[in-house]
Amino acid sequence: MPVPPAHDHPACRCRGRCCGACACAAAAGSDGRQARRRRLLSATAGTLLAALAARSPAAALAPGPASAARGAAPPTGAGVGHRAFPLQPGAGGRAARRLLFWYPSTEGGSRTEPAGHGSRIWRDAPAAPGRHPVVLFSHGFLGAADQSLFITANLARMGYVVAAIDHGDAIDRGARMELPDVLRPGNWTDATQSERRNDLVGLLDRLEGLDGDADAFLHRRLDLGRIGAIGHSLGGYAVLGLAGARTAWRDARIHAVAGLSPYTAPYLMPGGFGSIEIPVMLQGGSFDFGITPLLPRFHALLRAPRYLLVLRGGNHLGWTDHAIAGQDARAAIRDGNPRWIFEYLLAFLDHHLRGLDRTPVLRTPNPALESFESDPGRVQRTGQPAREASPRSRADSDPMNAANASGVLATGR
């Protein structure tokens, strides 16, 4: 699958305000060999990270209770605009980064042009009128900001502005091959992977600047009171930290967060978990052996509303475009696990950011899933009638906070 053109050419002097007419847009392009190399390396890295996580001490925890639900219709209608430009070095030693945006677009004007993928994505298109809720996206180790177009572009089609950033380990940056120390999650501190936290804070700051800049393409197009964050793998670790799992990382601008096969082992170590006071959705896969067995324990630390979805047959790369095998991003979410990934994620964001009633999606049994649990809500194991969640399932994080995390690890209860 070709990569969307990157609007971050060194000749660029527009600082993200470019309409598509400057030299940086003319120089942008995709390289098929680079895209194939990136897919191969990121697949290898993702699989290796998940395998290593399976050997970590926390991976011995048995999964907790699970159940099932049903999705909404695929997105249709709105066009999608796409822009890319650099985030300059900033405070706290933040390095330069590539930023990518997908957003609702009018698809109008002579300055728009298709950006590939057969998905009606238009490079440098004007943003649709009105203020739109915002979603940050954080990629996994050796991933990239544009690794999950079937999620990011389709969220834009449904009315969200999605902002993603290439972290320091992004494959497009000639990534560092040093693996995170997932075998020793007890050694992780506030400083571990803090570069990712700084990237996301810088991205939030940049969004605020774009909304307030009369010359920017997102001027008065962002609803900054409705910001969510989603992350895959190590990106899931980062956004959960931003939500408060790492107390020192918490950013109050985030109002809902979703971890897509997130690495959570460090948060399950004694003293490793802070507190999260906002809605959380966790997604895992039944074949995601290094990650998903830990998710029920992390889920138990959270306050409601909280959701835990396990895809039948899902593996660690199921949330990347590897899973759609070159399909058009719109067509990819019509069936299979990409459908359930997107529809439950959309329902979660609509419900908790937009205030729309998505309880029919978030509460209805779905035998296509391995399991699903919503809290407060009903629990269903695959092939069994739905039942009310147990008092333990409905309990908030008070009985299982950082003070007794060591007991959870020791007992596996």
C-alpha positions, 0 to 999 in steps of 0.5 A, a space after each residue: 500500500 503506498 504511503 501518503 505524501 509527506 508534506 515535510 520537505 526541507 524546502 518547506 517554509 509554510 510551517 503547516 499553513 501550506 495550501 499545496 502550492 509551495 515547493 514542499 508540496 511539489 516535492 512530496 511523494 511516495 516510494 514503493 520500495 521504502 513502503 515495502 521495507 517499512 512494512 517488513 521492518 515494522 512487522 518484524 519489530 511488532 512481532 518481536 516486541 510482543 514476543 518479548 513482552 510474553 516473557 516478562 514477569 507480568 505476562 504470567 498473570 492469567 486473564 480476568 473475566 471477558 464477554 461480547 458486543 456489536 458494531 455500527 454501520 461503516 462510515 460513509 459521506 464526508 471527504 478526508 483532507 490530509 496534511 503533513 509538516 514538521 514539528 520543530 524542536 521544542 522545550 524539554 529537549 523535544 526533537 523535530 518530528 513529522 506531523 500528519 493530519 487527517 480531517 473532515 474536508 469539503 473536497 472542494 477547490 482547485 488546490 486539492 488532489 487525491 493522496 492515494 489509497 483509493 479512499 478519497 483522501 485529498 492532500 492539502 484540502 480545506 477543512 470542513 466548516 465547524 469545530 471538530 473533536 480531536 484524536 491523537 494517534 501514537 504508533 508502536 515501536 518501529 511503526 509510523 504515524 501513517 501505519 493505521 490508515 483504516 483507523 485514522 482516515 476513517 475517523 476523519 471521515 466520521 468527523 474527527 481531526 486526527 493528529 499523529 506524530 512520528 516518534 523517534 523510533 519511527 521506521 521512516 526516520 531510520 529508526 533506532 533498533 534498540 528494543 525497549 526493555 520489556 523483559 524488565 517492566 519493574 525498571 520502568 520509571 517516569 523517565 522511560 519512554 518520556 520522549 513519547 510523552 513529550 512528543 504528544 504534549 508538543 502535538 497538543 500544544 501545536 494543535 492549540 496553536 493551529 486553532 488560534 492562528 488565523 493563517 493556519 488550515 485548522 483555524 477555528 476548526 478544533 473543538 479543544 474541549 473534546 480531545 481523545 488519544 489512541 495508541 498502538 502497542 508502545 503508543 498505547 503505553 504512552 497514551 495511557 500514561 498521558 491519561 494518568 497511569 503515569 501520574 507525572 505524565 497526566 495531561 488534563 486536556 485528554 478526555 478519553 483514551 483507547 489502548 490498541 494492543 497496549 503494552 501495560 506491564 510496567 503499570 502492573 508493577 508495585 507502585 507502577 500505576 497512578 490513576 486514570 479518571 477518564 473513560 478507557 477502552 482496551 482492545 486486544 486479540 486472542 493470538 496477541 500472546 505477549 500483550 492481551 493476557 495482561 489487559 484484564 488486570 490493567 482493566 481492573 485498575 480502572 474506574 468506570 467507564 471502562 471497556 475491554 474487547 478481545 478480537 477472535 484470532 487477533 494478533 499484535 499487528 491487527 491494528 496496523 494496515 498490515 491487517 487490511 492487506 492492501 485493501 482500500 481503507 474504506 472497504 477494509 472496515 466492512 468485515 472481519 476484525 478491522 470492522 470490529 476494531 473501528 466500530 467499537 473505537 468509533 462508538 467509544 469516542 462518539 459516546 465519551 467525546 461527543 456525548 452521543 448515545 452509543 449504548 446499542 453498540 457498547 452493550 449488545 452481545 456480538 458472537 464475532 468477538 472473542 470477548 467484550 466487557 463494558 463497565 458498568 455493563 453486561 458480561 458475556 463469554 462467547 457462546 453464552 447468554 449475556 449476564 450482568 457484570 459481577 460486583 467485582 467486575 463493576 468495582 472501581 479502581 479503589 480496591 485495586 490501586 497502586 497501593 496493592 498492585 503487588 498483591 495483584 501480581 502475587 496472587 493473580 486474582 
